[in-house]
Amino acid sequence: MHKLTVFVILVVIGGIKKQLKGEQKMKKSILLILFGVFFISNIYSQSSSDKNREANPEQQYVQDNSERAQLWNRMIQAKFDGNEELHAQLNKEYFAKYPDLNQAPINNDAPFAQGPETPQPPFQGDWGSGDIRVAAGDILFQSGSNNFQAGYELEVDSLGNKYVGYITRDRDSLVVYKSTDQGLTWVRINRINPGGTNKWHSFDMFITDSANVFRIGIAASRTPTSSSWIGELYWMSMRDDGSGFRAQVVLATPPNFGFVNPSITSDGWDYSAGSTYWYIAYQRVDAAGLGSQCLAAMTTNWGYAFQHDTVRNTFNDFHLDIEYNAVGTDSIYVVFTNDITASDPNLRIMRISLGNFGSATGWTQFNVATALPDFDGELAVNRNDGTMGLVYTVGNSNLDVVARYTDGSTYWGTVVNVSATAGNESRARIDNVERQGAFRIIFVSAGTKDTVIYTSGFTIPALSGRTIVNASTTSNASTSTSPDIAGFRTGPGAFGAGAIFSLVGPTDIYYDGSNITPTGINQNGNEIPASFNLSQNYPNPFNPTTNINFAIPVNGFVKLVVFDMLGREVATIINNEMTAGSYVADFNAASLASGIYFYKLTSGDFTSTKKMILVK
């Protein structure tokens, strides 16, 4: 009971003792006053109780031994065992027995594809020298805490092809672009119409890679009007060239409620196409946009049917992100922000094993505890070893971008302040592309010059570098939306990163990459070297090409640059993460004048410099 309430009770009782002479009257009066005070105290403590219940939910485990649950677990086990024939058989049996999971569009105005168009004109581009415009001027960006984090998405497949998706400003189209030349040119592979007079509200996009079979998956919410929150949630998919488009309702929309702000991922890198599952997290909101449930759905047969689950009830949970981790427990993770205390929003992570999805088993909650408000969370999983990263904003007088890291032995125990330099830094996103293993973080730094910042590392504790992405000298980066980051391959064992962002307005979508025109890099054999090494270039002297051999014994960030006699950097050969191995880099000095130059290799604590001579 509240201390003030107890004090009031004691004072009142003392006064009654003085004024009432009859013992019976005194007892009745005290009981009446105690009842009234208890009622008032209950009002005082209700909000405190809600906060405690939100932070410390009851973790319930109810064993589901129903026929349905047993069939579901047999199907999941067949997936884990790699028995594709049995998995396909059980998958078909499950959805035949339980047709309530199959949905169909609720009207005839289903979303439809409008096809490709010509490329956008290329611009000069690379970090530090310019940007490439992907799309111009008609990008939708929403503000407010309960809206989706960004109006656009950047995805990359394992061959290095890049994809950008966004909703147009009038909400009439969901557009997807693709680049096959390191971001120099972009082709619109599809424009998706919401159907009828409907409007797109929010979306998320992911590209799955099952043995180099690429498929784009999109979770998107459409509403009757631009201002409505009554969202109908769709799963949509297409091939990597935009063909083969298909749309399917995920869940029928109840009256006066909507499903919005989805997040989507898949486990395609870990399984074949026939055993690939897709996972979606989304909000249930009322007509005013206030959330009442955090929900999740998964499809085991490419969108023809869905299994549903409730991540959390009751609260306004927003800014959702969903990830799948195949190492160890095969679990689904959902991170979100909760604003039960408006001035002190909290970040929560929910986890459930795949075999318990849709059953009576509750999700496990982890509270990302800080003394300050924390929000805008996003997860990334290294699918090579199961390590996970979480990035979010801490709201203090100077906003900070913070990352948490778990390697399996400690549950989110490692905390790193990514934005060590003050500057009101927020809008962070994190990525760890399949087949690479590098964590990449991007965020906006707002100050006298609003900039987009990038950092990376094979583990979050070992983040290195602080690269300014946008190179505009006339306009600041937008602070009203989040940039996005993704890694890609630049050669055998060599990787770079690409980013998309907008300038103030916000205006067009721009792309920038750490290696727009990559130098040829080839790996020499599969053995891991015992130590770092930088060899003398050959031939030397040379005109105008030469080879530089080097070895790195551990995964890490590698920089190989060329300087002139005055110490000026004249060429960057490598500036990204690389896996351990021995390599040869082809260097073309056609644009340089004859003379003496130096090339320098840096990785971790290792540095080595050698001299070479260009003779033309």
C-alpha positions as CSV (number, residue, x, y, z in Angstrom):
1,M,0.0,0.0,0.0
2,H,1.2,3.5,-0.8
3,K,3.0,5.2,2.2
4,L,0.9,8.3,1.9
5,T,-2.3,6.2,2.1
6,V,-1.0,4.5,5.3
7,F,-0.2,7.8,6.9
8,V,-3.7,9.1,6.1
9,I,-5.3,6.1,7.6
10,L,-3.4,6.5,10.9
11,V,-4.2,10.2,11.1
12,V,-7.9,9.5,10.5
13,I,-8.1,6.7,13.0
14,G,-6.4,8.9,15.6
15,G,-9.0,11.6,15.1
16,I,-11.9,9.1,15.3
17,K,-10.6,7.8,18.6
18,K,-10.8,11.3,20.0
19,Q,-14.2,12.2,18.7
20,L,-16.2,9.0,19.1
21,K,-17.0,7.8,22.5
22,G,-19.0,4.6,21.6
23,E,-16.7,1.7,20.9
24,Q,-19.2,0.1,18.4
25,K,-19.5,3.4,16.5
26,M,-15.8,3.7,16.3
27,K,-15.3,0.2,14.8
28,K,-18.0,0.9,12.1
29,S,-16.5,4.2,11.2
30,I,-13.0,2.8,11.0
31,L,-14.2,0.0,8.7
32,L,-15.9,2.5,6.4
33,I,-12.9,4.7,6.2
34,L,-10.6,1.7,5.6
35,F,-12.8,0.6,2.7
36,G,-12.7,4.1,1.2
37,V,-9.0,4.4,1.6
38,F,-8.4,0.9,0.2
39,F,-10.4,2.0,-2.9
40,I,-8.3,5.1,-3.4
41,S,-5.1,3.1,-2.7
42,N,-6.1,0.6,-5.4
43,I,-6.3,3.4,-7.9
44,Y,-2.9,4.7,-6.9
45,S,-1.3,1.3,-7.2
46,Q,-3.0,0.1,-10.4
47,S,-0.5,1.8,-12.8
48,S,2.4,0.4,-10.7
49,S,0.9,-3.1,-10.9
50,D,0.5,-2.8,-14.7
51,K,4.2,-1.8,-15.0
52,N,5.3,-4.7,-12.9
53,R,3.2,-7.1,-14.9
54,E,4.6,-5.8,-18.2
55,A,8.2,-6.1,-16.9
56,N,7.7,-9.5,-15.2
57,P,5.1,-11.5,-17.1
58,E,4.1,-14.9,-15.8
59,Q,6.1,-17.5,-17.8
60,Q,3.7,-20.3,-18.3
61,Y,4.5,-23.8,-19.6
62,V,1.5,-26.0,-20.5
63,Q,2.4,-29.2,-22.2
64,D,0.3,-29.6,-25.3
65,N,-0.2,-33.3,-26.0
66,S,-3.0,-32.9,-28.5
67,E,-3.0,-34.8,-31.8
68,R,-2.4,-31.5,-33.5
69,A,0.6,-30.5,-31.4
70,Q,2.1,-34.0,-31.9
71,L,1.7,-33.8,-35.7
72,W,3.3,-30.3,-35.7
73,N,6.3,-31.5,-33.7
74,R,6.8,-34.5,-36.0
75,M,6.9,-32.2,-39.0
76,I,9.4,-29.8,-37.3
77,Q,11.6,-32.8,-36.4
78,A,11.6,-34.1,-40.0
79,K,12.7,-30.6,-41.0
80,F,15.6,-30.7,-38.5
81,D,16.6,-34.2,-39.6
82,G,16.8,-33.2,-43.2
83,N,14.1,-35.7,-44.2
84,E,12.5,-33.7,-46.9
85,E,10.2,-36.4,-48.2
86,L,8.7,-37.0,-44.7
87,H,8.6,-33.3,-44.0
88,A,6.6,-32.6,-47.2
89,Q,4.2,-35.5,-46.4
90,L,3.6,-34.3,-42.8
91,N,3.2,-30.7,-44.0
92,K,0.5,-31.7,-46.4
93,E,-1.2,-33.8,-43.8
94,Y,-1.1,-31.1,-41.1
95,F,-2.8,-28.4,-43.2
96,A,-5.3,-30.9,-44.7
97,K,-6.4,-31.9,-41.2
98,Y,-6.6,-28.3,-39.9
99,P,-8.0,-26.2,-42.8
100,D,-8.8,-23.4,-40.4
101,L,-5.2,-22.2,-41.0
102,N,-5.8,-21.7,-44.7
103,Q,-6.8,-18.2,-45.6
104,A,-8.0,-16.6,-48.9
105,P,-8.4,-12.9,-49.9
106,I,-11.5,-11.5,-48.2
107,N,-12.4,-9.6,-51.4
108,N,-11.7,-9.7,-55.2
109,D,-9.3,-6.7,-54.9
110,A,-6.2,-8.6,-54.1
111,P,-2.7,-6.9,-54.6
112,F,-1.3,-7.4,-58.1
113,A,2.1,-6.9,-59.8
114,Q,2.7,-4.3,-62.5
115,G,6.1,-5.5,-63.6
116,P,9.5,-4.0,-64.4
117,E,10.7,-0.7,-65.9
118,T,13.9,0.9,-67.2
119,P,16.9,1.6,-64.9
120,Q,17.4,4.9,-63.0
121,P,20.3,6.9,-64.4
122,P,23.6,6.1,-62.5
123,F,25.4,8.7,-60.4
124,Q,29.0,8.8,-59.3
125,G,29.3,6.9,-56.1
126,D,31.4,5.4,-53.3
127,W,31.9,6.2,-49.7
128,G,33.6,9.6,-49.5
129,S,33.0,10.6,-53.2
130,G,29.3,10.6,-54.0
131,D,26.1,8.7,-54.0
132,I,23.9,6.7,-56.4
133,R,20.2,7.5,-56.6
134,V,18.0,4.4,-56.5
135,A,14.6,6.1,-56.5
136,A,13.5,9.8,-56.8
137,G,11.2,11.9,-54.7
138,D,8.1,9.7,-54.0
139,I,9.2,7.8,-50.9
140,L,6.7,7.4,-48.0
141,F,8.0,8.2,-44.5
142,Q,5.9,8.0,-41.4
143,S,6.5,9.7,-38.1
144,G,5.4,8.8,-34.6
145,S,6.4,6.1,-32.2
146,N,3.8,3.6,-33.3
147,N,4.8,3.6,-36.9
148,F,7.3,1.3,-38.7
149,Q,11.0,2.1,-38.3
150,A,11.9,2.9,-41.9
151,G,10.2,3.5,-45.2
152,Y,12.6,1.4,-47.2
153,E,14.5,-1.9,-47.0
154,L,17.9,-3.0,-48.4
155,E,18.5,-6.7,-49.0
156,V,21.4,-8.6,-50.7
157,D,21.6,-12.2,-51.9
158,S,24.7,-14.4,-51.6
159,L,25.8,-13.5,-55.2
160,G,26.0,-9.9,-54.3
161,N,22.9,-8.7,-56.1
162,K,21.1,-5.9,-54.2
163,Y,17.4,-5.2,-53.7
164,V,15.6,-2.0,-52.4
165,G,11.9,-1.9,-51.5
166,Y,9.8,1.1,-50.5
167,I,6.2,2.4,-50.4
168,T,5.4,5.4,-52.6
169,R,4.3,8.7,-50.9
170,D,0.7,8.3,-52.2
171,R,0.7,4.7,-50.8
172,D,-0.5,3.4,-54.2
173,S,2.5,1.3,-54.9
174,L,5.1,-1.0,-53.2
175,V,8.2,-0.8,-55.4
176,V,11.2,-3.2,-55.6
177,Y,14.4,-2.3,-57.4
178,K,17.4,-4.6,-58.1
179,S,21.1,-4.0,-59.0
180,T,23.4,-6.6,-60.4
181,D,26.5,-4.3,-60.9
182,Q,27.4,-3.3,-57.3
183,G,24.8,-0.6,-57.2
184,L,25.8,1.4,-60.2
185,T,22.4,1.0,-61.9
186,W,19.0,0.0,-60.6
187,V,16.1,-1.7,-62.4
188,R,12.6,-1.7,-61.1
189,I,11.7,-5.4,-61.1
190,N,8.2,-4.9,-59.8
191,R,5.6,-2.3,-58.7
192,I,2.9,-3.9,-56.5
193,N,-0.6,-2.3,-56.5
194,P,-2.6,-2.8,-53.2
195,G,-5.8,-3.5,-55.2
196,G,-9.0,-1.6,-55.6
197,T,-8.9,1.7,-53.7
198,N,-6.8,0.4,-50.8
199,K,-3.5,1.9,-49.7
200,W,-0.3,0.4,-48.4
201,H,0.4,1.2,-44.8
202,S,3.6,-0.6,-43.9
203,F,5.9,-3.4,-45.0
204,D,9.1,-5.4,-44.6
205,M,11.1,-7.4,-47.1
206,F,13.6,-10.3,-47.0
207,I,15.3,-12.3,-49.6
208,T,15.9,-16.0,-48.9
209,D,18.7,-18.0,-50.3
210,S,18.2,-21.8,-50.5
211,A,21.3,-23.1,-52.4
212,N,21.4,-20.0,-54.6
213,V,17.6,-20.2,-55.3
214,F,16.5,-16.7,-54.4
215,R,13.0,-15.7,-53.5
216,I,11.8,-12.3,-52.2
217,G,9.3,-12.4,-49.4
218,I,7.2,-9.4,-48.4
219,A,4.9,-8.8,-45.4
220,A,2.7,-5.8,-46.1
221,S,-0.3,-4.2,-44.5
222,R,-2.9,-2.4,-46.6
223,T,-5.7,-0.2,-45.3
224,P,-8.9,1.2,-46.9
225,T,-7.6,4.8,-46.8
226,S,-4.3,6.6,-46.2
227,S,-5.3,7.6,-42.6
228,S,-6.8,4.3,-41.6
229,W,-5.2,1.8,-39.1
230,I,-7.5,-1.1,-40.0
231,G,-4.8,-3.0,-41.8
232,E,-5.2,-6.3,-43.7
233,L,-1.9,-8.2,-43.5
234,Y,-0.6,-9.9,-46.7
235,W,2.3,-12.2,-47.5
236,M,3.6,-11.7,-51.0
237,S,6.5,-13.4,-52.8
238,M,8.3,-13.2,-56.2
239,R,11.4,-14.5,-57.9
240,D,14.5,-12.4,-57.8
241,D,13.6,-10.9,-61.2
242,G,10.1,-9.9,-60.1
243,S,8.3,-12.7,-61.9
244,G,6.1,-15.4,-60.2
245,F,4.3,-12.8,-58.0
246,R,1.7,-14.2,-55.5
247,A,-0.3,-12.6,-52.7
248,Q,-2.0,-14.3,-49.8
249,V,-3.8,-13.0,-46.7
250,V,-2.0,-13.9,-43.5
251,L,-5.0,-13.5,-41.2
252,A,-8.5,-12.2,-41.7
253,T,-8.9,-8.7,-40.2
254,P,-11.4,-8.5,-37.3
255,P,-13.9,-5.6,-37.1
256,N,-12.5,-2.4,-35.8
257,F,-9.0,-3.8,-35.5
258,G,-6.0,-3.9,-37.9
259,F,-2.7,-5.7,-38.4
260,V,0.1,-3.4,-39.2
261,N,3.9,-2.7,-39.0
262,P,5.1,-6.2,-39.9
263,S,8.7,-7.7,-39.8
264,I,9.7,-10.7,-41.9
265,T,12.5,-13.2,-42.1
266,S,13.1,-16.8,-43.2
267,D,15.4,-19.8,-42.5
268,G,16.2,-20.4,-46.2
269,W,20.0,-20.3,-45.8
270,D,19.8,-23.2,-43.3
271,Y,17.4,-25.4,-45.3
272,S,16.5,-26.4,-48.9
273,A,13.7,-24.6,-50.6
274,G,11.2,-27.4,-49.8
275,S,12.0,-27.1,-46.1
276,T,12.2,-23.2,-45.9
277,Y,9.9,-21.5,-43.4
278,W,9.0,-17.8,-43.3
279,Y,8.3,-15.9,-40.1
280,I,6.3,-12.7,-39.6
281,A,5.8,-10.5,-36.5
282,Y,3.2,-7.7,-36.5
283,Q,0.9,-5.5,-34.3
284,R,-2.8,-5.7,-33.7
285,V,-4.0,-2.1,-33.3
286,D,-7.4,-0.4,-32.8
287,A,-8.9,2.2,-35.0
288,A,-6.8,4.9,-33.4
289,G,-3.5,2.9,-33.9
290,L,-3.0,1.9,-30.3
291,G,-1.6,-1.6,-30.0
292,S,-3.2,-4.4,-28.0
293,Q,-1.2,-7.5,-29.1
294,C,2.2,-8.5,-30.5
295,L,1.5,-11.4,-32.9
296,A,3.5,-13.8,-35.0
297,A,2.8,-16.1,-37.9
298,M,4.8,-18.6,-39.9
299,T,4.3,-20.4,-43.1
300,T,5.8,-23.8,-43.8
301,N,4.6,-24.1,-47.4
302,W,5.5,-20.7,-49.0
303,G,2.4,-18.8,-48.0
304,Y,-0.4,-21.2,-48.8
305,A,-1.2,-21.6,-45.1
306,F,-0.1,-20.1,-41.8
307,Q,0.5,-21.1,-38.2
308,H,-0.3,-18.3,-35.7
309,D,0.9,-17.4,-32.2
310,T,0.6,-14.6,-29.7
311,V,3.9,-13.2,-28.6
312,R,2.4,-10.8,-26.0
313,N,-1.1,-9.7,-25.0
314,T,-2.5,-6.4,-23.6
315,F,0.3,-3.9,-24.2
316,N,1.2,-1.4,-27.0
317,D,4.3,-3.2,-28.4
318,F,5.7,-1.5,-31.5
319,H,8.8,-1.3,-33.7
320,L,8.9,-5.1,-34.1
321,D,11.7,-7.1,-35.5
322,I,11.8,-10.9,-35.9
323,E,14.8,-13.2,-36.4
324,Y,15.4,-17.0,-36.6
325,N,18.4,-18.7,-35.0
326,A,19.1,-22.3,-36.2
327,V,22.1,-22.9,-33.9
328,G,21.3,-24.9,-30.7
329,T,17.6,-24.5,-30.0
330,D,16.2,-23.4,-33.3
331,S,14.4,-20.4,-31.9
332,I,12.4,-17.4,-33.0
333,Y,13.2,-14.1,-31.5
334,V,11.0,-10.9,-31.5
335,V,12.3,-7.6,-30.2
336,F,10.0,-4.6,-29.7
337,T,9.5,-1.3,-27.8
338,N,6.8,-0.9,-25.1
339,D,5.6,2.5,-23.9
340,I,3.5,1.6,-20.8
341,T,5.5,4.5,-19.4
342,A,5.4,7.1,-22.2
343,S,8.5,9.0,-21.0
344,D,10.5,5.8,-20.4
345,P,9.9,3.3,-23.2
346,N,11.4,-0.2,-22.6
347,L,13.0,-2.7,-25.0
348,R,11.9,-6.3,-24.7
349,I,13.0,-9.5,-26.4
350,M,10.7,-12.5,-26.6
351,R,11.9,-16.0,-27.6
352,I,10.3,-19.4,-28.3
353,S,11.6,-22.7,-29.7
354,L,10.2,-23.5,-33.2
355,G,8.6,-26.8,-31.9
356,N,6.5,-24.8,-29.4
357,F,5.3,-22.2,-31.9
358,G,1.5,-22.0,-31.9
359,S,1.2,-24.3,-28.9
360,A,0.1,-23.6,-25.3
361,T,3.7,-22.9,-24.3
362,G,4.5,-19.2,-23.5
363,W,7.3,-17.1,-24.9
364,T,10.2,-16.2,-22.6
365,Q,10.8,-12.5,-22.1
366,F,14.2,-10.7,-21.7
367,N,14.2,-7.1,-20.5
368,V,16.9,-5.0,-22.0
369,A,17.4,-3.1,-18.7
370,T,19.0,0.4,-18.7
371,A,18.5,3.3,-16.4
372,L,17.4,5.4,-19.4
373,P,14.7,5.0,-22.0
374,D,15.6,2.4,-24.7
375,F,13.8,1.9,-28.0
376,D,14.1,1.3,-31.8
377,G,15.6,-2.2,-31.4
378,E,16.7,-4.4,-34.3
379,L,18.3,-8.0,-34.2
380,A,20.8,-9.7,-36.3
381,V,22.0,-13.4,-36.3
382,N,25.3,-14.8,-37.5
383,R,23.9,-18.0,-39.0
384,N,27.4,-19.5,-39.2
385,D,27.8,-19.8,-35.4
386,G,24.5,-18.6,-33.9
387,T,25.9,-15.4,-32.2
388,M,23.4,-12.6,-32.1
389,G,23.5,-8.8,-32.0
390,L,21.0,-6.3,-30.9
391,V,21.2,-2.5,-31.6
392,Y,19.0,0.2,-30.1
393,T,18.8,3.8,-29.0
394,V,19.3,5.0,-25.5
395,G,17.4,8.2,-24.9
396,N,19.4,10.6,-22.7
397,S,20.4,14.3,-23.2
398,N,22.6,13.1,-26.1
399,L,21.0,10.1,-27.7
400,D,23.4,7.1,-27.9
401,V,23.4,4.0,-30.1
402,V,24.1,0.9,-28.0
403,A,24.6,-2.7,-29.1
404,R,24.3,-5.9,-27.1
405,Y,25.9,-9.2,-28.0
406,T,25.4,-12.8,-27.1
407,D,27.7,-15.7,-28.0
408,G,25.6,-18.4,-26.4
409,S,27.5,-18.5,-23.1
410,T,26.2,-15.1,-21.9
411,Y,22.6,-14.0,-22.6
412,W,23.0,-10.5,-24.0
413,G,25.7,-9.9,-21.4
414,T,28.1,-7.9,-23.6
415,V,27.1,-4.2,-24.0
416,V,28.9,-1.8,-26.4
417,N,28.4,1.9,-26.7
418,V,28.6,2.2,-30.5
419,S,28.3,6.0,-30.6
420,A,31.3,6.9,-28.5
421,T,31.3,10.3,-30.1
422,A,28.6,12.6,-28.9
423,G,26.2,13.9,-31.5
424,N,22.5,12.9,-30.8
425,E,22.9,9.5,-32.5
426,S,19.9,7.3,-33.2
427,R,18.0,5.5,-35.9
428,A,20.3,2.5,-35.8
429,R,20.0,-0.7,-37.8
430,I,22.0,-3.9,-37.8
431,D,22.7,-6.6,-40.4
432,N,24.6,-9.9,-40.6
433,V,24.1,-11.4,-44.1
434,E,24.1,-15.1,-44.5
435,R,27.4,-16.8,-45.6
436,Q,29.4,-13.8,-44.3
437,G,29.3,-13.5,-40.5
438,A,30.1,-9.8,-40.1
439,F,27.9,-7.6,-38.0
440,R,27.3,-4.2,-39.7
441,I,25.7,-1.3,-37.9
442,I,24.5,2.0,-39.4
443,F,22.9,5.1,-37.7
444,V,22.3,8.8,-38.0
445,S,24.4,11.3,-36.2
446,A,22.5,14.6,-35.8
447,G,24.5,17.7,-35.0
448,T,25.9,20.7,-36.9
449,K,26.1,18.3,-39.9
450,D,23.7,15.4,-39.9
451,T,25.5,12.4,-41.2
452,V,25.1,8.6,-41.7
453,I,27.7,6.5,-39.8
454,Y,28.7,2.9,-40.4
455,T,30.8,0.5,-38.3
456,S,31.4,-3.2,-38.5
457,G,33.1,-6.3,-37.0
458,F,33.0,-10.1,-36.8
459,T,31.8,-9.7,-33.2
460,I,30.1,-6.7,-31.7
461,P,32.8,-6.2,-29.0
462,A,35.3,-5.9,-31.8
463,L,33.5,-3.2,-33.9
464,S,36.1,-1.2,-35.8
465,G,36.1,2.0,-37.8
466,R,33.6,4.9,-38.1
467,T,32.9,5.6,-41.7
468,I,30.8,8.6,-42.9
469,V,28.6,7.2,-45.6
470,N,26.8,10.3,-47.1
471,A,29.1,12.6,-48.9
472,S,26.7,15.4,-49.7
473,T,28.1,18.9,-49.2
474,T,24.8,20.7,-49.7
475,S,22.3,18.7,-47.7
476,N,22.2,16.9,-44.4
477,A,21.0,13.3,-44.0
478,S,17.4,12.8,-42.9
479,T,17.0,12.3,-39.2
480,S,13.3,11.3,-39.6
481,T,14.0,7.8,-40.9
482,S,16.5,5.0,-40.5
483,P,19.2,4.2,-43.1
484,D,19.7,0.6,-43.9
485,I,22.8,-1.6,-44.3
486,A,23.7,-4.9,-45.9
487,G,26.8,-6.8,-46.7
488,F,27.8,-8.4,-50.0
489,R,30.6,-10.4,-51.6
490,T,33.3,-8.6,-53.6
491,G,35.4,-11.7,-54.3
492,P,36.4,-15.0,-52.9
493,G,36.5,-14.5,-49.1
494,A,36.2,-10.7,-49.5
495,F,33.2,-8.7,-48.6
496,G,32.0,-5.1,-48.6
497,A,28.9,-3.3,-47.4
498,G,26.2,-1.1,-49.0
499,A,23.9,1.5,-47.4
500,I,20.8,3.3,-48.4
501,F,19.7,6.6,-46.9
502,S,17.8,9.8,-47.6
503,L,18.7,13.5,-47.3
504,V,16.6,16.0,-45.4
505,G,13.0,16.1,-46.6
506,P,13.2,13.3,-46.8
507,T,13.9,13.1,-50.5
508,D,15.3,10.4,-52.8
509,I,16.7,7.1,-51.8
510,Y,20.5,7.0,-52.3
511,Y,22.8,4.0,-52.3
512,D,26.5,4.0,-51.3
513,G,28.9,1.1,-51.1
514,S,32.3,0.4,-49.6
515,N,33.5,-1.2,-52.9
516,I,31.5,0.0,-55.9
517,T,34.1,-1.1,-58.4
518,P,36.0,-3.8,-56.5
519,T,39.6,-4.6,-57.4
520,G,40.2,-8.3,-58.3
521,I,41.0,-10.3,-55.2
522,N,41.6,-14.1,-55.4
523,Q,42.2,-16.6,-52.7
524,N,45.3,-18.8,-52.9
525,G,44.2,-22.3,-51.7
526,N,42.1,-23.2,-48.7
527,E,44.7,-23.4,-45.9
528,I,44.6,-20.9,-43.0
529,P,48.0,-19.1,-42.7
530,A,49.8,-19.2,-39.3
531,S,50.5,-15.5,-39.3
532,F,50.0,-12.2,-41.0
533,N,52.2,-11.5,-44.1
534,L,52.5,-8.9,-46.8
535,S,54.7,-9.9,-49.7
536,Q,56.7,-7.8,-52.2
537,N,54.5,-7.0,-55.2
538,Y,55.3,-8.7,-58.5
539,P,56.4,-7.6,-61.0
540,N,58.3,-4.7,-59.5
541,P,58.9,-2.3,-61.2
542,F,55.6,-2.6,-63.0
543,N,53.5,-0.9,-65.8
544,P,50.6,-0.5,-65.1
545,T,49.4,-3.7,-63.2
546,T,51.0,-5.7,-60.5
547,N,50.0,-8.4,-58.0
548,I,50.2,-8.1,-54.2
549,N,50.1,-11.2,-52.1
550,F,49.1,-11.1,-48.4
551,A,47.9,-13.5,-45.7
552,I,45.6,-13.0,-42.7
553,P,45.3,-15.8,-40.1
554,V,42.0,-14.7,-38.6
555,N,38.7,-13.1,-39.8
556,G,38.8,-9.4,-39.5
557,F,38.7,-6.0,-41.0
558,V,41.4,-5.5,-43.7
559,K,42.6,-2.3,-45.3
560,L,45.2,-2.3,-48.1
561,V,46.0,1.2,-49.4
562,V,48.5,2.9,-51.7
563,F,50.4,6.1,-50.8
564,D,52.6,8.4,-52.8
565,M,55.9,9.9,-51.7
566,L,54.1,12.7,-49.8
567,G,52.0,10.3,-47.8
568,R,48.8,11.0,-49.6
569,E,46.5,8.1,-50.1
570,V,46.1,7.6,-53.9
571,A,44.2,4.2,-54.0
572,T,42.2,1.9,-51.7
573,I,42.5,-1.7,-52.8
574,I,40.7,-3.3,-49.8
575,N,38.6,-1.7,-47.1
576,N,36.2,-4.3,-45.7
577,E,35.9,-7.6,-43.7
578,M,37.7,-10.7,-45.0
579,T,37.8,-14.3,-43.8
580,A,41.1,-15.9,-42.9
581,G,43.3,-17.0,-45.8
582,S,46.0,-16.2,-48.3
583,Y,45.1,-13.8,-51.1
584,V,46.4,-12.0,-54.2
585,A,45.2,-8.6,-55.1
586,D,45.4,-7.2,-58.6
587,F,46.4,-3.5,-58.6
588,N,46.0,-1.3,-61.7
589,A,47.9,2.0,-61.6
590,A,46.9,3.2,-65.0
591,S,45.7,6.5,-63.5
592,L,48.9,7.2,-61.6
593,A,52.1,8.9,-62.8
594,S,55.4,7.2,-62.8
595,G,57.2,7.2,-59.5
596,I,57.8,5.5,-56.1
597,Y,54.7,4.4,-54.1
598,F,54.1,2.6,-50.9
599,Y,51.4,0.0,-50.1
600,K,50.2,-0.6,-46.6
601,L,48.3,-3.6,-45.1
602,T,46.4,-3.1,-41.8
603,S,44.4,-5.7,-39.9
604,G,43.8,-5.7,-36.2
605,D,47.2,-4.9,-34.5
606,F,49.1,-5.9,-37.6
607,T,50.6,-3.2,-40.0
608,S,53.1,-3.7,-42.8
609,T,54.3,-1.3,-45.5
610,K,56.4,-2.0,-48.7
611,K,57.7,0.1,-51.6
612,M,56.9,-0.4,-55.3
613,I,58.0,1.4,-58.4
614,L,55.7,2.4,-61.3
615,V,57.5,2.9,-64.6
616,K,55.5,4.1,-67.7
